[in-house]
Amino acid sequence: MSEDIFVVIEHLRGQVTDISYIMLAAARDLAQASGGKVVGVLLGSNAQALVNNLAADEVLYADNPAFAEFTSDAYKQALSGLIGEKGPRAVLFGSTTIGADVAGGLSARLGLPLVSSCIRIGEAGKLVSQICGGKIMAETNLAETTTLITMIPGGYKPEQGQGSPTGVTAFSATLGDLKVALLEYIEPEASDVDITKENVLIAVGRGIQTQDNIEMAEELAELLGGTVCGSRPIIDQGWLPTSRLVGKSGNIVKPKLYLALGISGAPEHVEGMSGAETIVAINVDGGAPIFDIAKYGAKVDLFDLFDYLIEAIEDAG
Ligand SMILES: Cc1cc2nc3c(=O)[nH]c(=O)nc-3n(C[C@H](O)[C@H](O)[C@H](O)COP(=O)(O)OP(=O)(O)OC[C@H]3O[C@@H](n4cnc5c(N)ncnc54)[C@H](O)[C@@H]3O)c2cc1C
């Protein structure tokens, strides 16, 4: 086994996704502890075109029409061959639909341990991960064998994983019969507002308690020139349309201001908003994980704060 840290680079519609850069930043910390190299692994049909901005010591890329669109079948076949041959110390995947599928499958296929929802690398290369929806932080050492890891955003900024790769090497992926093919890529329907383009988002979570209380968020949004969005429970209740969902199964947003009202900061939510420039969190629970990524936070009942907040914004404006 080598001491190298592999990062499986994700890309969609010809763009490397932010989680890939975040993983490269985490891999740098992990490689410092292991003494190995950071190696990006890129599977695509024109993969070489995507390597330029990856801050890795080496990028291994495989060009194959079978990788034109993601399928778990092709990825698992290619990566199980590569991991078997190179024996890296660890392999990082995004905690995304793609990464969770491939990492889980490879763990079962190769009999390798999998640490999920890792948010950062702690002292001496310990993996710090969120479990129970972010309510518990766990520290884990790398196993004696190759350790598979899924990473959630929040611990690193994408810019930390951007730069030029030192070396770029093609490899030929071993593929057998492929049983899964992508038939069609369906773009989501256009919606009332595109929250991915908004500069100010007022996000409501279960802490808002009732549908009627969403009016409070709307009042704030109007004052700040923003839009209201929500976490999964709010959308599941039908209090806001699906187009306003932020997170893993919704939209990835990057506003200048993200005001989170009564949102705990579960990994699936954070995946959609950790790229916001300034995150402000209001929550009664001082231990809520949203405070780990917030720039400003108030441990307070949002209903006690609301009138003061409106007054302060009006005074400022
Ligand atoms: C496969 C999968 C995909 C998912 N995708 C998404 C997704 O895309 N987006 C998403 O958001 N979730 C997603 N989830 C759900 C996610 O795991 C969480 O359950 C969800 O994000 C929690 O929403 P919440 O923070 O609003 O609620 P909770 O976790 O219940 O948190 C409510 C918070 O409000 C605080 N609070 C309560 N009352 C007040 C008050 N009066 N004042 C201030 N604070 C108060 C509480 O302290 C608590 O922290 C997904 C889950 C799975 C399994």
The ligand as a Tripos MOL2 file, in Angstrom:
@<TRIPOS>MOLECULE
LIG
   53    58     1     0     0
SMALL
NO_CHARGES

@<TRIPOS>ATOM
      1 C1        -30.7630   11.5520    1.2390 C.3       1 LIG1
      2 C2        -31.1400   12.8030    1.9930 C.ar      1 LIG1
      3 C3        -31.1850   13.9960    1.3220 C.ar      1 LIG1
      4 C4        -31.5000   15.1720    2.0210 C.ar      1 LIG1
      5 N1        -31.4950   16.3480    1.3400 N.ar      1 LIG1
      6 C5        -31.7090   17.4950    2.0190 C.ar      1 LIG1
      7 C6        -31.6420   18.7510    1.3580 C.ar      1 LIG1
      8 O1        -31.4120   18.8510    0.1480 O.2       1 LIG1
      9 N2        -31.8310   19.8720    2.0900 N.ar      1 LIG1
     10 C7        -32.1000   19.8380    3.4320 C.ar      1 LIG1
     11 O2        -32.2550   20.9030    4.0320 O.2       1 LIG1
     12 N3        -32.1850   18.6570    4.0720 N.ar      1 LIG1
     13 C8        -32.0020   17.4990    3.4040 C.ar      1 LIG1
     14 N4        -32.1130   16.3110    4.0590 N.ar      1 LIG1
     15 C9        -32.6150   16.3240    5.4460 C.3       1 LIG1
     16 C10       -31.5310   16.6620    6.4530 C.3       1 LIG1
     17 O3        -30.8840   15.4780    6.8700 O.3       1 LIG1
     18 C11       -32.1400   17.3270    7.7220 C.3       1 LIG1
     19 O4        -33.1170   16.4700    8.2570 O.3       1 LIG1
     20 C12       -32.7630   18.6810    7.4510 C.3       1 LIG1
     21 O5        -31.8510   19.5280    6.7610 O.3       1 LIG1
     22 C13       -33.1230   19.3320    8.7860 C.3       1 LIG1
     23 O6        -33.7980   20.5280    8.5500 O.3       1 LIG1
     24 P1        -33.8600   21.6410    9.6620 P.3       1 LIG1
     25 O7        -32.4900   22.0980    9.9970 O.co2     1 LIG1
     26 O8        -34.8490   22.6580    9.1910 O.co2     1 LIG1
     27 O9        -34.5430   20.8740   10.8820 O.3       1 LIG1
     28 P2        -33.9440   20.3710   12.2580 P.3       1 LIG1
     29 O10       -32.7440   19.5370   12.0480 O.co2     1 LIG1
     30 O11       -35.0900   19.8060   13.0150 O.co2     1 LIG1
     31 O12       -33.4410   21.7160   12.9750 O.3       1 LIG1
     32 C14       -34.3020   22.7190   13.4300 C.3       1 LIG1
     33 C15       -33.4160   23.7040   14.1910 C.3       1 LIG1
     34 O13       -34.2110   24.7860   14.6240 O.3       1 LIG1
     35 C16       -33.7580   25.1810   15.9180 C.3       1 LIG1
     36 N5        -34.8920   25.8840   16.5330 N.ar      1 LIG1
     37 C17       -36.0570   25.3690   16.9740 C.ar      1 LIG1
     38 N6        -36.8540   26.3450   17.4420 N.ar      1 LIG1
     39 C18       -36.1660   27.5170   17.2970 C.ar      1 LIG1
     40 C19       -36.4390   28.8820   17.5990 C.ar      1 LIG1
     41 N7        -37.6110   29.2390   18.1310 N.pl3     1 LIG1
     42 N8        -35.5140   29.8180   17.3360 N.ar      1 LIG1
     43 C20       -34.3040   29.4690   16.7800 C.ar      1 LIG1
     44 N9        -33.9820   28.1890   16.4880 N.ar      1 LIG1
     45 C21       -34.9080   27.2310   16.7360 C.ar      1 LIG1
     46 C22       -33.3790   23.8840   16.5990 C.3       1 LIG1
     47 O14       -32.4530   24.1330   17.6460 O.3       1 LIG1
     48 C23       -32.7640   23.0880   15.4450 C.3       1 LIG1
     49 O15       -31.3610   23.2770   15.3870 O.3       1 LIG1
     50 C24       -31.8010   15.1290    3.4010 C.ar      1 LIG1
     51 C25       -31.7560   13.9080    4.0690 C.ar      1 LIG1
     52 C26       -31.4160   12.7630    3.3740 C.ar      1 LIG1
     53 C27       -31.3590   11.4620    4.1280 C.3       1 LIG1
@<TRIPOS>BOND
     1     1     2 1
     2     2     3 ar
     3     2    52 ar
     4     3     4 ar
     5     4     5 ar
     6     4    50 ar
     7     5     6 ar
     8     6     7 ar
     9     6    13 1
    10     7     8 2
    11     7     9 ar
    12     9    10 ar
    13    10    11 2
    14    10    12 ar
    15    12    13 ar
    16    13    14 ar
    17    14    15 1
    18    14    50 ar
    19    15    16 1
    20    16    17 1
    21    16    18 1
    22    18    19 1
    23    18    20 1
    24    20    21 1
    25    20    22 1
    26    22    23 1
    27    23    24 1
    28    24    25 2
    29    24    26 1
    30    24    27 1
    31    27    28 1
    32    28    29 2
    33    28    30 1
    34    28    31 1
    35    31    32 1
    36    32    33 1
    37    33    34 1
    38    33    48 1
    39    34    35 1
    40    35    36 1
    41    35    46 1
    42    36    37 ar
    43    36    45 ar
    44    37    38 ar
    45    38    39 ar
    46    39    40 ar
    47    39    45 ar
    48    40    41 1
    49    40    42 ar
    50    42    43 ar
    51    43    44 ar
    52    44    45 ar
    53    46    47 1
    54    46    48 1
    55    48    49 1
    56    50    51 ar
    57    51    52 ar
    58    52    53 1
@<TRIPOS>SUBSTRUCTURE
     1 LIG1         1 GROUP 0 **** ****
